Amino acid sequence: MMARFKTWEGLLALLFLATFAGNVVLAPEFLTIQNQINLFQLSIEKIIVALVMTLIIINAEIDLSVASVMGLSACAFGYLVTGGFPAAGAMAVCLAVGLVAGMINALLIARAGIPSLVVTLAMLIGFRGFARVLVKDQSMGNFPLWVTDLGQDALVGPLPLALVLFLVLLGALGILLHRTGFGRQIVVIGTNAEVARFSGLNVARVKTVLFLMSGFIAALAGLLYAARLGSVRGDAGTGFELDIITMVLLGGVSIFGGKGSMTGVVLSILIILNLRNGMALTNITGHIQTGVIGVLLIASVLIPNLTNDLRARRAKA
């Protein structure tokens, strides 16, 4: 039993329990059913994208453009619906936009060999620019009632559509990563892409699939964001990539690839959501909340590196 708590996931479980207990003591309204739903609902788009980001980082890549793809999808939806396009058709177009964005990233990274950090940083700027061109400085809304109902109302019991989709994706991507041959290829390529290539694995194909998934799921998250808020602006989703990457790295996924689990990421998500919710309930400002998340991001990279160095020194001794 004690051995479990020596793993990163075990430490995260303890941290989650401590955070949860602190919220219960400091904020009596924390345990209400509505607050527990809000805890997920207010960050649901981020945690959906964090699931596919987990696969990408384990594969030793990164996608900094996800929040911009979310914003582009949301703004494209607002632009099309405001222009008289049917909402269902607009959703299909926006999902296609996500696939195109993912394909652009995939071609430049998997085929042209440009580092994903460079490509997706450029696309972060580019996709955000396209979103602002579409909506300019306006706020676009007046969506059909059924769209906002999907984004705001309960679908299964007290659970909204976005949370149901998160649970479905969690199960599907968890199985994909830990129980399939494709998942093993993701890990092997993340550990050493050259060895994987010489072993006969189609490295480019695996990376292409991952970035297509990333673009599609980010676009889906953008649509959910638009439906939840009922309107969109050109800055939709700005800065979301910080929280998304923090959730993944804090979950024990190595920034260098080849290591990580969906269990750790789920625990990390619970910790961050509880921290944000607890700080909001105790009237701690959003700037401080963002600072705390930034500290967690640094710690999620620094602590594993220090731990590995310590283990290496002990082994030599």
N, C-alpha and C positions, 0 to 999 in steps of 0.2 A: 504493500500500500504506500509506504513512504517513498518507494522508488519512483512512483508515478509523479510525485511532486518535485522530483529532481529534473524532470523534463521541462522544456519551455512551455508546453501546453499545461503542465501541472502548475507552474508558476502563474500562468495567465488565469487559470481557474481560481487560484487563491486571490489574485488581484481583483478578479471580477466579484468574488464573494465579499471582499473588503469594500469595494466600491458600492455594491448593492446595499450592504449593511449601513454604510455611511449615509446613503441617500434616504434609507428608511428612517434613520435617527434625525437627520437634519431637515427633511421635508416630509411631513405627515401625508401630504396628498400624493406622494410618489407612488404608493401602492394601488391607487385607484385604477380600475380597468381602463378607463378612458386615457389616463396618463400613460399606461403601459403601451397602448395602441399608438398614442401620439409619439412616444419614444422612438418607435420604428418608422411611423408615417412621415415624420419631419425629415428623416434622412434616408428614406427608402430607396431613392434613386441612386444614392452613393453606394449603399450596401449591395445593390444589384450589380453595379459595375465592378465592385470590389471582387466579386466572385470570378469574373472572367480575367480581371487583372491578376489574380492569383496564378492562373495558368500561364499567363504571359511572363510574369517575373520568374516563376519556376523554370521557364524555358530560357532564362537569362536574357530576356528582352524587357522593354518597358514601353508603355503607351501613354505619353503625356497629353495626347490629344483627346482623350475620352470626354473630358468635361466640355471641350469645344464642340465635339460631335453631338453631345447632348444638347448644347445650346443651339447649334445649327438645326438639329431635328425639331426642337421646340419652336424655333423662329420660323422655319419653313412651314410648319403646321399652321401657325398663326397667320402667316402671309397668305397661304393657299385658302384657308377657311374664310378669312376676311375678304378675299377676292372672289368669293362665291363658289369655290371648289367644294364638292361633297366631303364631309369630314372623314368618312370611311376611306375614300380614295386618297385623301391627303395623308392619312396614316400610312397607307401602303407606299406612297411616294417617299415619305420620310424614312421609312424602314429601308427602302432602296437607297436613299441618300447615305444611310449608315453603312450599307454594304459597299457602296462606291468609295466612301471614305476609308473603310477598312482595306479595300483592294488597292487604293493608292499607297497606303502605308506598306502593305504586303509587297507590292511590286518594287518599291524603293528599298525595302529592308531585305526581303527574302531573295529577290532576284538581282537587284543592283548591288547589294552588299553594303549599303550605307548603314551606319550604326543607328539603331532604333531611337536612341536618345536624340540624335540630330534630326532625324526625319520627323518624329512626333512633336518635337519642340517647334519645328517649322510649321507643322500642320496645326498645332495649337493656335498659332498666330493666324494662319491662313483661314481655317474653318471659322474662327471667331470673327474674322473680318467679313466673311460671307454672311454670317448671321446678322451682323450690324448693317450690312448693305440691304438686307431684306426688310428689316423693321426700322432702320434708322434710329431715331431717338424716341420712337413711339412705343406705346404699350398696346398690344393687340389682344383682343379678347372676344367677347360675345360668341363663345363656342356654343354649339348645340347642347341642350340640357343633358342629353344622354352621355356626352363626353365628360362633363364635370361630375356627373353622377358616378361614372366609372372611376374617376380620380379621387372622389371624396367620400362616397358612401360605402357601407359594408357590403361585401359580396357573399362571403361564407361565414355565417354567424356574425361575430363582431369584426371580422377581418376584411379589410379593403382589398381590391383587386391587386394592387401593387405588392402587398405583403404575401398574398397567395402566390403570385408569380415568383417572388423571392424564394419562398419555400420550395417551389417546384424546381427552380434553377439550382438551388443549393443541393437538392437531391441528385439532379441530373449531372451537374458538373462534378459533384463529389464522387459519384460512381465513375464518371469518365476519367477522372484523375487517378483514382485509387484502385479501380477494378477492371480497367481495360488496357489493351495493348497500346492504344493511342496515348493513354495517360502515361504509360511507361516510356514511350518515345519522348514525350514532353520532358520528363525528368532526365532521361539519358542525354538528350540534346542539350539541356540546360547545364548538365554536369560537364560535358566536353563535346562541343558541336563537331569538331574535327574527327574525334574518335567515332562518334555516331555516324558521320558521313562515310568513313572508311569501313564501317561495319555494315554498310548497305542501307542505312536509313535515309529516307528522302527528307532531308532537313528543310529544304525550301518549302515543300508541300505542307509540313507540319506548321511551320511559321505562318504560311499563307492562311491556313485554316484558322489559326489563333487570332490573327489580326482581322479576318473577316468576322469572326465571332465577336470580337471586341467592338468593331464598328456597328454591327447589328444590335448588340445588347445596349450599347451606349445610346443609339438612336431610339430604341424602345424606352430606355430610361428617360430620354428627353420628352417623349410623348406623354409618359406618366407624369412627369414634372409639369408639363403644360396643362394636363387635365386636372391635376391636383390644385394648381394655383388659379386656373380659369383664365389666365392671361399670360403673355410672354413679353419679354424685353430683350434687347440685344445683348445684355449682360447675363442672360440666364445661364446658371451653372458655373459662373466664374469662380475660380479657386477651388472647385470641388475635387480637383485632382490631388490636392494636398491631403484631404481626409481619406480619399480612396487609397492612395499609396501608403499612408500611415497605417490604415487598417490591415493591409496586406503584410507590411514589414513587421509591425508589432505582433502579428500572428505567427512569427517565426519563419516566414519565407525569406530565404537568403537573397539579398540584392544581387548576388553573383550567380544565382540560378542553381538548379539541381536539388533544392531542398525546400520542403514546406508541406503543410497539410491543410486541408479544408477545416479540420477541427480547430486548429490554432487560429485560423482567420475568423471563424465564427466567434470564438472567445474574445478575440481582439475587437470585433464589431460590437459585441455586448459591452465590453469595457468602455469603448469610446462613446457609444450611445448613452450609457448610464452616466458617464462623466458629464457629457454635454447637457443631458436632461437635469441632472442634479444641480449643476451650476446655474442653469436657467431658473430652476425652481427657487434657488437661494439668491436670485437677483445678481448673479455675476455676469458682467457684460460680455458681449460677443467677442470683443477684441481680446479679452483675457482667455476666453474659451479657445480661440484660435492659437494663442500663445502656448497654452497647455498642450494642444494637439501637435504643435511644432516641436515642443520638448519631447513628446512621446515619439515623434518621428526620428529625432536624433538618437534617443535612447534605444529604439528598436534596431538601429544599425550598430550603435556603439557597444551595447552590452554583449551581444553574441560574439563580436570581434574580440572583445576583452576576454570573454570566457574561453574562446578558442586559443588565444595566446597563452592564457594561464594553463590550460590543459597541455599545450605543446611544451611549455617549460617544465611542467611536472614530469612529462614523459621522458624528456632529455635527462632530468635529474635522476 
